[in-house]
Amino acid sequence: MSTEITDNAEKSRYEIRVDGDLAGFVEYEREGDAVVLIHTEVDPAFEGKGVGSSLARGTLDDIRGKGGSVVPVCPFIKKWIGKHPDYQDLVAES
């Protein structure tokens, strides 16, 4: 299973493709240097295969690499960060 995560800025979302097929996305809005992560969706055909986790990690790694921070509004992303404290430093202070 080959995965690729890209920032589709035109649609304001990070997308994950599995073997070339769109398998899920994280919608976002930009507020200065912060990226507000609004909603995550994984195609039912890919659920239970770690696609959501890969998408969360890839999204957060890309934002970290660009020097940004996140505001996790999406319950999935918020929960994922809670389970992976090494990503807590990305959460914007309010």
N, C-alpha and C positions, 0 to 999 in steps of 0.2 A: 504494500500500500504506500504510494508516493503522495506526500502532501506538500502543498505550497500555500503560503499565507502572503497576501498582498494588501496594501493600502489602496483601496479604490476611492481616491479623494473626490472624484466626480460624484459618487453616490454617498459620500461621507460614511464609509464603512470599511472595515477590514474583512476580507473574504478568505475562506479556506477552500482549496480545491483538493479533492482526493482523486488521484489518477485522472486529472483533468476536468473532473465534474465538480460544479459548485456544490459544496456540502454544508456550508453555513456561513454566517457573517455576524459581525458586531457593529451595530450602528453607533455613530458618535457625533458630537458637536465639539467644535473648538472654542475655547474661551481663553484667549491669550496663549500662554504656554501649556495650559491644562487641556486635557482631552476628556470630555464628559462621555463616559461609556453608558449608553442609554438602553440598549436592547441586544440580546444575543439570541440567535436562532440557528438550530442545527436541523437539517433535513432528517425526517424520521428514518429514512433508509440508512443513515449513518450514526444513529443514536446507539449508545452503548459500546462504541468502538474507540473512545478516547478522543474523538474529533473536537468536542467542546473544550476539553482540557488543552489540546494542542493549539486551538484557536486562541484561547485565553493567554497561554504562555507566549505565543508568537506575537499577538497584539501588544502585550505588555513589554516584551523584549524590544519591539520596534520603537515604541514610545520612549523607553529608557534610552535606547541608542540615539534618539534624536534630542535627548536632554529634556524631555517633557515630564509632566506629571499627569495623574489621572484623578477623575472624580467618578468613582464607581456607583452609578445610579442603578445599573442593571443588577438584579438580585443574584444572578449566576456569577457574574464577575466579582461582586462583593464577597460572595461565599468562597469563591476560588482563591481570592487574595487572602481571606481569613485562614484557609488551609495551607497557604504557602507564604509564611511570614517573610521570606526573603524578597517578596514583592511589596511589602508594606511601605517601604521607603518611597514608592512611586505615588502613593496617595497624597493628593494636595491637602495642605493644611487649610482648615476652614476658619 
